[in-house]
Amino acid sequence: MKSEEQDNEKTTSGNGEAEPTTGEREMSFLDHLEELRWRLIKALAGVIVGVIACAIFSDWIVNEVLLRPMRQTTPPLKAINVVPYGQITFYMMVVLFGGLIISTPWLLYQIWKFVEPGLFPKERKYISGIVGFTSLCFLSGIAFGYFIFLPFMMQFFATFGSPGIENMIAITDYMSFVLTMILLCGLVFELPMISYFLARFGILTPAFMRHYRRHAILAILIVAAVVTPTTDPITMTVFSLPMIVLYEISIFIAAAAKRKRDQS
């Protein structure tokens, strides 16, 4: 009969990773559901806190953050409300999406804590770093979209067309446009993190990314030419240069992930 000490010994898998102890109770399906329920509750609580914070400062967010790019154009653009409930809808969107954005690190943390039981002990210590780096990439993309991308776009809209037509933008349409632009920038800036996971699973290799570097740069330039409102080289450089830098960073991160995978 095996002793209790033998039952609690760790085994080793074929790839050299330490597996959970045999004496450790495995989570049942209901346990996973319960864990998921509490993670969702905690995630929702974080979003509610973010929404409340945005609601308290909603006037400042609207006037000093969202409408600022419109006022800084030459000539200045004007925001108008065309339906009775337009401003109510606008403020609700500001509060809701503002709360989601500022609670992004907390949401990512809850996701990774839910995944944590399925990871090996040495992989769990990287959770805080992964959450921090993922949040940094996403928030950096949002900052790029707001401080660089959005002003260029709004200035183009302010000067395009006939000077005899006054540009007045409905606030709900403006909010939808701003959200689309900054969220897309946030997702684009997740390229290094995506490269890390693809390389960690052996789907993507740094050699592949280096081999197709020229193709990737050409694709980036084409995308920059399509999404930028003007065709001058300065504007295209402003939008394409960060994506090229992100691609180079992704090669470095993919190489680091591959080394860890080879060592495991």
Phi, psi and omega per residue, in radians:
M1 nan 2.296 -3.094
K2 -1.232 2.505 3.102
S3 -1.371 2.868 -3.136
E4 -1.123 -0.571 3.127
E5 -1.139 -0.651 3.134
Q6 -1.197 -0.608 -3.138
D7 -1.182 -0.464 -3.075
N8 -1.657 0.002 3.126
E9 -1.229 2.585 3.112
K10 -1.461 2.512 3.057
T11 -1.768 2.911 -3.134
T12 -2.109 2.284 -3.137
S13 -1.404 3.074 -3.087
G14 -1.107 -0.499 -3.118
N15 -1.596 0.196 3.059
G16 1.549 -0.004 -3.123
E17 -1.420 2.506 3.080
A18 -1.372 2.200 -3.134
E19 -1.575 2.795 3.105
P20 -1.031 2.673 -3.118
T21 -1.124 2.598 -3.124
T22 -1.242 -0.412 3.131
G23 -1.406 -0.181 -3.122
E24 -1.330 2.306 -3.111
R25 -1.275 2.186 3.109
E26 -1.361 2.539 -3.133
M27 -1.305 2.318 3.091
S28 -1.425 3.071 3.125
F29 -1.067 -0.709 3.124
L30 -1.183 -0.600 3.080
D31 -1.118 -0.708 3.101
H32 -1.125 -0.707 3.098
L33 -1.109 -0.718 3.115
E34 -1.128 -0.734 3.094
E35 -1.101 -0.747 3.112
L36 -1.082 -0.703 -3.136
R37 -1.076 -0.775 -3.127
W38 -1.227 -0.608 3.089
R39 -1.153 -0.692 3.100
L40 -1.141 -0.701 3.115
I41 -1.097 -0.791 3.136
K42 -1.147 -0.688 3.109
A43 -1.116 -0.761 3.121
L44 -1.111 -0.676 3.110
A45 -1.077 -0.705 3.098
G46 -1.118 -0.713 3.109
V47 -1.126 -0.722 3.136
I48 -1.073 -0.734 3.088
V49 -1.063 -0.761 3.108
G50 -1.116 -0.704 3.120
V51 -1.123 -0.745 3.124
I52 -1.091 -0.746 3.115
A53 -1.073 -0.749 3.119
C54 -1.182 -0.591 3.116
A55 -1.155 -0.665 3.132
I56 -1.121 -0.697 -3.104
F57 -1.839 0.466 -3.044
S58 -1.082 -0.728 -3.140
D59 -1.099 -0.719 3.125
W60 -1.175 -0.711 3.129
I61 -1.085 -0.760 -3.118
V62 -1.167 -0.887 -3.002
N63 -1.391 -0.659 -3.032
E64 -1.752 -0.256 -3.123
V65 -1.960 -1.054 -3.018
L66 -1.285 -0.726 -3.082
L67 -1.489 -0.177 -3.120
R68 -1.046 -0.804 3.122
P69 -1.005 -0.525 3.120
M70 -1.274 -0.668 -3.124
R71 -1.275 -0.411 -3.062
Q72 -1.513 -0.059 3.119
T73 -1.379 2.820 3.090
T74 -2.194 1.924 -0.050
P75 -1.284 2.793 -3.120
P76 -1.126 2.471 3.037
L77 -1.476 2.717 -3.136
K78 -2.051 2.370 3.064
A79 -1.687 2.321 -3.119
I80 -2.246 2.753 3.062
N81 -1.938 2.166 -3.021
V82 -1.912 -0.086 3.109
V83 -2.300 2.661 -3.088
P84 -0.986 -0.667 -3.082
Y85 -1.695 0.239 -3.066
G86 -1.063 -0.799 -3.120
Q87 -1.212 -0.568 3.075
I88 -1.092 -0.816 3.108
T89 -1.078 -0.721 -3.133
F90 -1.069 -0.852 -3.139
Y91 -1.133 -0.651 3.107
M92 -1.107 -0.728 3.102
M93 -1.121 -0.726 3.136
V94 -1.068 -0.834 -3.090
V95 -1.166 -0.789 -3.087
L96 -1.162 -0.928 -3.085
F97 -1.266 -0.537 3.039
G98 -1.103 -0.748 3.087
G99 -1.101 -0.682 3.109
L100 -1.130 -0.711 -3.088
I101 -1.184 -0.818 -3.087
I102 -1.292 -0.329 3.097
S103 -1.660 0.141 -3.137
T104 -0.951 -0.831 3.118
P105 -1.020 -0.688 3.134
W106 -1.168 -0.708 3.119
L107 -1.111 -0.769 3.125
L108 -1.121 -0.659 3.116
Y109 -1.091 -0.735 3.128
Q110 -1.149 -0.643 3.098
I111 -1.090 -0.814 -3.103
W112 -1.232 -0.561 3.072
K113 -1.177 -0.526 3.073
F114 -1.235 -0.613 -3.138
V115 -1.377 -0.394 -3.008
E116 -0.895 -0.764 -3.110
P117 -1.033 -0.406 -3.139
G118 -1.548 0.026 -3.122
L119 -1.714 2.772 3.038
F120 -1.317 2.708 -3.090
P121 -0.935 -0.735 -3.092
K122 -1.267 -0.322 3.088
E123 -1.459 -0.449 -3.088
R124 -1.179 -0.501 -3.094
K125 -1.225 -0.222 3.134
Y126 -1.576 -0.024 -3.048
I127 -1.057 -0.839 -3.110
S128 -1.085 -0.666 3.113
G129 -1.172 -0.717 3.123
I130 -1.120 -0.780 3.125
V131 -1.090 -0.766 -3.133
G132 -1.122 -0.772 -3.109
F133 -1.216 -0.700 3.101
T134 -1.089 -0.768 3.116
S135 -1.119 -0.715 3.138
L136 -1.084 -0.764 3.126
C137 -1.076 -0.810 -3.097
F138 -1.140 -0.817 -3.120
L139 -1.211 -0.555 3.059
S140 -1.138 -0.689 3.088
G141 -1.117 -0.707 3.104
I142 -1.119 -0.733 3.114
A143 -1.105 -0.723 3.091
F144 -1.089 -0.759 3.140
G145 -1.103 -0.683 -3.085
Y146 -1.365 -0.796 -3.015
F147 -1.497 -0.398 -3.068
I148 -2.074 -0.974 -3.037
F149 -1.164 -0.881 -3.070
L150 -1.082 -0.801 3.107
P151 -1.027 -0.677 3.100
F152 -1.093 -0.772 -3.115
M153 -1.134 -0.782 -3.101
M154 -1.175 -0.632 3.098
Q155 -1.145 -0.659 3.087
F156 -1.121 -0.776 3.127
F157 -1.111 -0.570 -3.099
A158 -1.270 -0.459 -3.063
T159 -1.879 -0.148 -3.099
F160 -1.381 2.511 3.025
G161 1.598 -2.892 -3.071
S162 -1.342 2.359 3.086
P163 -1.193 -0.251 3.114
G164 -1.367 -0.134 3.122
I165 -1.847 2.098 3.122
E166 -1.449 2.241 -3.118
N167 -1.495 1.973 3.056
M168 -2.221 2.198 -3.001
I169 -1.925 2.291 3.066
A170 -1.121 2.393 -3.026
I171 -1.121 -0.604 3.135
T172 -1.195 -0.688 3.091
D173 -1.172 -0.675 3.113
Y174 -1.104 -0.745 -3.135
M175 -1.128 -0.729 3.112
S176 -1.076 -0.724 3.134
F177 -1.134 -0.800 -3.125
V178 -1.085 -0.802 3.139
L179 -1.062 -0.766 -3.133
T180 -1.058 -0.785 -3.084
M181 -1.167 -0.855 -3.049
I182 -1.277 -0.572 3.104
L183 -1.225 -0.652 3.066
L184 -1.099 -0.732 3.096
C185 -1.103 -0.698 3.106
G186 -1.074 -0.706 3.127
L187 -1.224 -0.671 3.116
V188 -1.077 -0.659 -3.115
F189 -1.282 -0.055 3.046
E190 -1.497 0.058 -3.120
L191 -0.958 -0.758 3.105
P192 -1.066 -0.684 -3.123
M193 -1.213 -0.688 3.099
I194 -1.106 -0.718 3.122
S195 -1.098 -0.656 3.131
Y196 -1.056 -0.858 -3.090
F197 -1.212 -0.685 3.111
L198 -1.110 -0.704 3.103
A199 -1.229 -0.600 3.139
R200 -1.125 -0.586 3.124
F201 -1.605 0.056 3.090
G202 1.385 0.200 -3.137
I203 -1.415 -0.602 -3.099
L204 -2.169 2.448 3.132
T205 -2.152 2.616 3.086
P206 -1.092 -0.551 3.109
A207 -1.098 -0.713 3.097
F208 -1.094 -0.745 -3.124
M209 -1.191 -0.636 3.096
R210 -1.205 -0.688 -3.113
H211 -1.099 -0.681 -3.101
Y212 -1.785 0.460 3.140
R213 -1.064 -0.789 -3.118
R214 -1.113 -0.692 3.115
H215 -1.134 -0.681 -3.140
A216 -1.156 -0.737 3.130
I217 -1.120 -0.710 3.094
L218 -1.082 -0.744 3.116
A219 -1.113 -0.688 3.106
I220 -1.096 -0.752 3.127
L221 -1.119 -0.666 3.105
I222 -1.140 -0.772 3.102
V223 -1.073 -0.750 3.126
A224 -1.095 -0.671 3.121
A225 -1.172 -0.551 -3.116
V226 -1.353 -0.774 -3.022
V227 -1.473 -0.398 -3.137
T228 -1.336 2.459 -3.086
P229 -1.283 -0.406 -3.140
T230 -2.004 2.946 -3.098
T231 -1.914 0.115 -3.124
D232 -1.293 2.613 -3.057
P233 -1.141 -0.503 -3.120
I234 -1.135 -0.804 -3.141
T235 -1.128 -0.732 3.119
M236 -1.097 -0.650 3.126
T237 -1.155 -0.687 -3.137
V238 -1.025 -0.664 -3.094
F239 -1.552 -0.568 -3.076
S240 -1.462 -0.575 -3.075
L241 -1.046 -0.800 3.096
P242 -1.054 -0.652 3.137
M243 -1.196 -0.627 3.089
I244 -1.164 -0.739 3.099
V245 -1.083 -0.732 3.106
L246 -1.077 -0.656 3.125
Y247 -1.138 -0.738 3.126
E248 -1.154 -0.705 3.079
I249 -1.096 -0.660 3.140
S250 -1.118 -0.619 3.088
I251 -1.110 -0.768 3.126
F252 -1.103 -0.753 -3.135
I253 -1.189 -0.689 3.104
A254 -1.100 -0.651 3.105
A255 -1.139 -0.724 3.112
A256 -1.134 -0.708 3.121
A257 -1.144 -0.650 3.126
K258 -1.159 -0.680 3.116
R259 -1.105 -0.718 3.098
K260 -1.125 -0.695 3.134
R261 -1.151 -0.699 3.138
D262 -1.192 -0.528 -3.123
Q263 -1.398 -0.338 -3.099
S264 -1.417 nan nan
